[in-house]
Amino acid sequence: MVRSLSFIHLFIVLAVGYIGGALLFREIPIEASERCIGFFDPRVISTSDGSAWRPFITLLLFFLVTFLLSVNSKTRHVILFFGAIKCVLFGLSSSFLLYSGMKIWQYAIWWFPFQFISCLLFLIYCVVLSPPFFNRVSRKARNLQGVPVLAGMAFFIFLVEITIFHFLVR
């Protein structure tokens, strides 16, 4: 029961973040959303700008910042907030792609499934670093065995996504 609660919790965070990003896109000007999206992934704004370094650095920064926040017990509660920010950026970028006229098959093959899996893996990574109140154990030592596995899976998903981008979209 507890494991299913954590996955329901993660899917709710993902859904609310995605919908929040879509609503944010409706409320802010296009220029402001382009600046936010340009930080997250410049390939969304211009597919000719297909460098893999910027999205990789952003992915790496999300993982490093959350890991550094997990080291201190006073900042651990902020970790899931970073996961929610990534989900909001996912929703904002998705809305921008659909607004800008991207073909739906490109969106369905390239952007949505890989960003969805990436956000879900990142949220699981956040839960491993700082479990929610209903998953906490009474031990003091944290079990971080899943951290390298989740980071490796996210990197693999990123490589597959970059490959599909370069061969199908660009």
Residue pairs with C-beta under 8 A, 6 or more apart in sequence:
2 134
2 135
5 134
5 135
6 127
6 131
6 132
6 134
6 135
9 127
9 132
10 120
10 123
10 124
10 127
13 80
13 83
13 84
13 87
13 123
14 87
14 116
14 119
14 120
14 123
16 84
16 87
17 83
17 84
17 85
17 86
17 87
17 88
17 90
17 91
17 119
18 87
18 88
18 90
18 91
18 94
18 119
19 91
20 87
20 88
20 91
21 87
21 88
21 89
21 90
21 91
21 92
21 93
21 94
21 95
22 91
22 92
22 94
22 95
24 33
24 88
24 91
24 92
25 33
25 91
25 92
25 95
25 96
25 99
26 95
33 92
33 96
34 45
34 96
36 89
36 92
37 44
37 45
37 89
37 92
37 93
37 96
38 45
39 58
40 55
40 58
40 89
40 92
40 93
41 54
41 55
41 58
41 93
42 49
42 51
42 54
42 55
43 49
43 50
43 51
43 55
43 165
44 93
44 96
44 97
44 111
45 96
47 165
47 169
47 170
48 170
50 165
50 166
50 170
52 162
55 158
55 162
56 158
59 118
59 154
59 155
59 158
62 82
62 86
62 122
63 122
63 125
63 151
63 154
65 82
66 79
66 82
66 83
66 125
66 126
66 129
67 129
67 147
69 75
69 76
69 78
69 79
69 82
69 129
70 76
70 79
70 129
70 130
70 142
76 129
76 130
77 130
79 126
79 129
79 130
80 123
80 126
80 127
80 130
80 132
82 126
83 119
83 122
83 123
83 125
83 126
86 119
86 122
86 123
87 119
87 123
90 115
90 116
90 119
93 111
93 115
94 107
94 111
94 112
94 115
97 107
97 111
98 107
102 111
106 168
106 169
109 164
109 168
110 161
110 164
110 165
110 168
110 169
114 157
114 158
114 160
114 161
114 164
115 161
117 157
118 154
118 157
118 158
118 161
121 150
121 153
121 154
121 157
122 154
124 146
124 150
125 146
125 147
125 150
125 151
125 154
127 135
128 143
128 144
128 146
128 147
128 150
129 142
129 144
129 147
131 137
